[in-house]
């Protein structure tokens, strides 16, 4: 498969997807039963990666805890008013074993689906959860030293963070997996990265996963960083990621690592060898809706930006169609996905779904398709398929005042893309809730001396402008709130 500088990834909620297909086909569907037309319908030709969420084996104890948790039940019923017990399978992140869940068809079914994806030029990404395991993982009994232990006093002080278990060594108090800022996840136990043998075992697990896919998305990857781990648990540890990534790639050259990471630790994990890191900062700034911080975000070094995973939603965030009102949604999408990096889309986003689906559920609500958003995303994906956006040269452009004293040019954000065959594109967005004006000088010297037709690849509108004026004074825009364009250039 040829390398793409700025690929696109589509996250699929595997269990929900198979439930939908089972309803359509009138029988239980596994990964082996997915028809070709369902793959073709699910995956656009612009997508190079598919991340199958929650394929690993979970345990009955995790499911029981999920079904008995009253707070989670409230959330589930908000998503599914007709919730049934069968809809609640337990969290896909409470992993009992890194084998494909028997209900999905097992390892062999995944291998066959992977081969079908590869025949379409699509790589497969799967989950890796470094911080914790399921409560009923076999390691709990076989290797209790792999986990963080507490005592009766700690459990009494923070009952949400610990659980007592029966063990041949006697009653043990083990810590639930957590991050430093929230109570523990009650269906998990915390792995102890201060134990070198645990780290070796996790590298072995990673190497095994690498034989079954082309990349992993590493859940809450910063939690096992030594500084974070010691701050959370008071236990020193050796760095895990540099050696883990190195050893996996020695076995599987070119294997790809994507980190879910927050707290401004993206650069640290990139230095450890991660190919991509979540760009939560851009997502937050886009939701806030102020152009200045968004523009400043794109001023970072391009080597850093090219490793950012840009998204408007994922399984942890609200649906983009719910979080971003019409107009702002499309404007934010152009800025996120027409910038360098990994373009990260989520199951249901392209159809404008509104209800977030918890990773504990295997069924989602039936929602109507938002035809306007679906058309927009179809046009956007067609753009991202073009060589200029996959392998071209990107730059952030400056925007000048339309006249003295008019500061609304600061509401505009503009990018230029040049393709390997000389194609030129201008992305321009009025990222503000007010009417704004600006000039955008263009960095294309070959425009000079010709008339040019500017075609907006999103709306289909077009107009003709003089090349000398475009290059020296700039393209004049006087636009409504959240107005957005992707212009191509055609010589007249």
N, C-alpha and C positions, 0 to 999 in steps of 0.2 A: 504494500500500500504506500503510495507516495506521501511524503511528509508535507503537511500543511502548516504554514507558519502560525495562522490564527484559526484553529478549527472550531467547530461547533459541537456541543454535547447536549444530548437529550436525556433527562432523568425520567425513568419510568418507575412508577409505583407498581412493582411486579405483581404483588398479590391482588391489588385492586384491578389491574389490567386483566389478569386471568379470570377474576370474578366477572368482569364485564364480558369477556369472551365466552365464558361458560353460560351466561344468560343468553347471549346471542345464539349460541350453538345448541342450547338445550341439553347440555350435559357437562360433566366436570371436565375442565381443560387443564392440562399440564403444559410445561414448556415444550414438550414434544408435539402437542396438538395445535400449536399456533399456526394458522394457515398463512400461506405466503401473502395473500391479499391483506391480512391484518398487519403483517410486518410492513408492507408497502404503505398502508394507510397510516401507520404509526410514525414512520420514520421518513422525513423529507430527504431529498437527494443532497441538500446542503449540509446534512449532519454527518460527521465523521465518527462520532462516539455515541454509544448508548450506555448509560449507567442503569443497571438493573438493581433497584433498591430492594433490600430485604429478601435475599434468596437463601440465606443460611439457616441452618437448623436451630429452632428455638425449642424451649422445653415447656412441659405442662405447668411447672411451678410459676414461670413467668406469666403464662396465660391466666392462671388462677389469681395472681396478684393484680393483674390488670383488670380482671372482671370484678374484683372486690374493692377496687379503689374508688371511693365515692366522687372525688374531684374529677378523676378521669371520666367517670361515667357521665357526669354533667356535660363535659366537652363532647363526648361521643354522641350524646342525644341532641346536642345543638347541631351536629353535623348530619346525623341520621335520626330524625324523629321516630322512624319505624325500626329502631335498633333492635337486633336480636342477639342472642348469646353467640350464635355462629359468626357474627360480624367481627367479634373481638378475639383476635388470635394472639395478642401479646406483641410487645415491641420487637421489631426486626433488629433492634440494636442491643437486645438482651440475647446474645448469641451463645448457644450451648455447645455448638461445634461448627467448624468451618467445612461442613459438607452441605450440599444443596438439600433444602428441606424436602422430606419425602413427599409432602403434598404437592410439590412443584414438579416432581418427576425424578429427583435425585441428580447426582453428578453427571450421569450419562446423558440425561435430557438436556442439561445445560450445555454440555459439549456439542451436542448436535445443533442446538440453537446458535451457539457461537459460530459454528461452521457456516450456517446459513447467513449470519450477519457478515462474516468475512467475505462471503461470495458477493455481497452487495458493497464491499469496500468499507465496512463499518467495524470499528473496534469496540470491544466490550470492556466496561468498567464495572467493578463490584465493590462492596463495602469491606473495609477493615476497621475494626473498633479496638484501638490499642489500650484504652483506659480501663476497661472492665470486661467482665464476662457475665453470662447469665448466672443466676443463683444455682441452677441445676447443671452447670457445666461439670464435667467429670473431674476437672482439676480440683474442685473444691474438696472432694474426698481424697483424691490421689496425691495432690500437691498443695496442701493448705499453706505451705510456706510461700506460695506464689501470691498470696493475698495480704492485704493490710489487716492486722489484728487490732482489736480494741479490748476494753475491759468493762466490767460491770459499771464502774463509775462513769466512764465516757458514754456508755449506752444510756445511763440514767439522765445524764446532762443533755444528750442530743439523741433521743430515741429514733428520730427519723433517719439518722446516719448509720445505725448499727443494727445487727441482727444476730441472735444467738442460734447456733446450729448444733445438732448432735453429730459427734465424730468419734471414731475409734480412739482418738487421743483424749477424749473427754469433751465437755461442752466448750465450744469456741465462740467468741464474739468477733464477727467479721464486719468490716466497714462496707457500706454500700458505695458504689461508684458515684462520684460527684465532681463538680468543679468548685473552686474556692468560694463562690458567691451564692450557691443555692443548696438546699437540702439534697440528700442522697437520692438516687434513683432506686426505689425499693425492690425492683426486679433484677438488680445487679449486685455483684461484689467487686470491690476495687482491687485491681492488680498492683503488685508491689514492685515498682521499677528500681527500688534499692537492692533487689535481689538479682544478681547477674544471671542466675539460672532461669528466672522468669524472662529476662530479656532474650536469652538464647532460645527459649521456647517460642517466644513471639516472632523471632526472626524465622524460625522453622515454619510457623503457621503462615507467615507472609510468603515465604518461598513456595509453599504448597498452593496458596491462592494464585501466585503468579503463573503457575502452570495451567490455570484454567481460565485466564482472562488476559487482557492487554494492559490493564491499569487498575489502580485502586483509589477510591476516595476514602481518606483517612479521617474518621470521625473525631472531632475535637482534638486535633493533632497536637495542639500546644499544651495539653494537660500533662503530657509525659516529658515535656521539657524540664531539665533538672531544676531550674529556678522556680517554675510553677509547681512542680511536684513537691519540692521541699517546703515551699510556702504553704501548700495545702496540708501536707502530712507530717512535716518536721523530719523527713527522712532524706538524706543526701542520695543522689543517684548519678550514674554515668550517662552521658548523652546516648540516646537510643537511635534517633533517626539517621545520623550519618552512617553508622555501621550497618544498620538494617537496609538502607537504600543501596549502599555499596554491595553488600552480600547478595541481595536479590538480583541486582543487575549483573553480577558476575555469573549467575545462573541463567538469567533471562535478559540478555542485552536489550536496551531500549524500552524496558518496562516503565510505565508512566505512573507517577505519584501526584495526586491532588490532595491538598490539605484543607479541611475545614479549620479555619484559624481566625482568631479575633485578638483584641487587645494590642493592636499595632505590632504583632509578631510575624507578619507576613514575610518581611525581608529575612528574618532569622531562619525561617523554615525554607525559604528559597535557597539560602546559603547552605543548608543541610543537604540539598539535592532535590527538593520538591520541584516538579515541573510547573505546577499551578497551585495558587493559593486563593482562597475565597477573597473577593473584594467587597466585604461587608461595608467598609467605609463609603465606597461609592454608592452602594444601595441606600444607606442612611441619608446621604446628602441628596440623592435624587428624590427621596421621599419628602425631605424637608422643603424642597422646591425652590432653593435659592441658587441662582446661576453662579455666583462668585465662588463658593466652596467647591462646586462641581468643576469649574474651570481650573481652579488651583489643583484639584486632584489630578488632572491630566497634565500637569506640569512636571510630574515625577519623571525620573530617568526611564527611557523607553525599555531598557533591558529589564527593569522591574515591572513596568506595565504589561509587557508581553507575557508575563507569567501570572497575571491576575485572571481569575475566573469571574467574569462579569455576569450578573444575574438580576432579574427583577422579582423572582420568587423561587423558592425551593420548598421542600417538605417542612422546614422549620418556620418559614415566614408566611405571612398572610398572602392570599392570592393577589397577584398584581392587579387584576380587574377590581378587586375590593379595596386595595391600598392606594391605587392611583386612579383618579377620576378621568373620564374620557378627555382626550386632548393631551393632558399631562402624561397619561399612560404611554401614548405613542411617542411623545417627545422624549420621555425618559428611555424608552426602548431604543430609539435611534442613538442616543448618547451612549448607552451601555453596550449595545451590540455592534455599533459602527466604530468602536475604539479597538485598539490592539489588545490581544489577550484571547482567552478561551471564552467563546460565547455559550452560555449555560442556560438552557431552557428546561422547563419543568412540565411534566405530564398534566395536561389540561390547560396550561397557560395559553396555548395557541388558539384555543376555542373560547377563551374568556371565562373559564370556570371561576366561581366566586368562593366556594366553600373549601377551606383547607381540610385535608384528610389526615388525621393522626396516623403515625406509623404503627400504632397498635391495631388499626382497623384493616380489614381486607375487602371492604366494600365502600364505595363512595356514593353520594347522592346523584340521582339523574338530574342533570341541569341542561337547560337549552343552550345551544351554541350562540355566541355573540357574533353575528355575521360580520359586523363592521371590524371587530378585532381580528377575526379569522382572516378576512381579506387583507388587512394590514400586515399580519404576520406572514401571510403567503408572499406578499410583495417583499417584505424584509428578508425572508429566507432566500428568495430568488436573488436579491442583491448580494447576500453573503456567500452565495455560490460562485460569484464572479471572481476571477483571478486577482483583481485589484484588492478586494477585501480579504482574500485568503492569504495572499503572498505579496501584497504590494507595500508601498512606502506610505506611512501615515505621518501627519504632522498637525499639531494644534495651531490654529490661526488666530491672529489678533483681529479685533473688531473696533472700528473707529467711529467717533461720534458722527451722526448725520448732519448736525449743525452745532455751532458753539453753544454750550450751555445745556445741551440735551444729553443726559447721562444714561438714557435707556439702552445705549449700545452695550452697556455692561450686562444686560439681560441675555445677550446672544452668546452662544457657544458654537464654534465652527471648526470642522476638521477638513483637511484635504487628503485624498488618497490618489496615488499614482500606481497604475498597474504595470506588470512586467512588459507589456506590449505598448506602453505609452498611454493607456486609458487614464482619464482624469475624472474625479468625482469630488463634489463639494457637499459636505453635510453641514447644514445650518439650522439652528434651533433657537427660537425665542423662548428661553426657559424661564418664563415669568407669567404671572397672572395679569399682565397689563400689556396694552398696545406698545410696541417698541420699534425703534428705527436704528439703522446702523449702515456703515459701509464695511465690506469684507474684502480687503485687497487679496488677490489670488496669486499664489506662488508658481504660476505656469507661464514662463516667458514666451513660449511658443504661441500664446494667445494673441500677442501683439500683431497688428496689421490685418486682422481678419474680423469678420462678423461671426458670431457664435450663437447657435441655438442651445439654450439651456433647457433640458428636459428633466422635470421632476419625476423621479422613478417611483415615487410613492403615490402622488395624486394624479399624475398624467398631464399636468399643466406644463406649458412651455412658453418661452419668450426669447427674443433675439437681443443680444447686447454686443457692444463694440469691444474688441479684445484689448485695445489700448486702455480704455477706461477701466475695464475689469482688472487689469494688472496693476495700474497705477493708482487709480482712485478707489476702485473696489466695486463689488456688487452691492447696489443699494437695496435694502430690504425695509419695508414698512408693514409690519405684520401684527396680526391679532395674537392674544395670549396663547402660548404653547405651540404656535405654528412651527412646522418642521418641514424640511426639504432634504432630498438627496438628488443633487443635480449631476447629470452627465453632460458632456460638451460635444456638440456636433458642428463642424465647420460649415458655414453657409457659402 
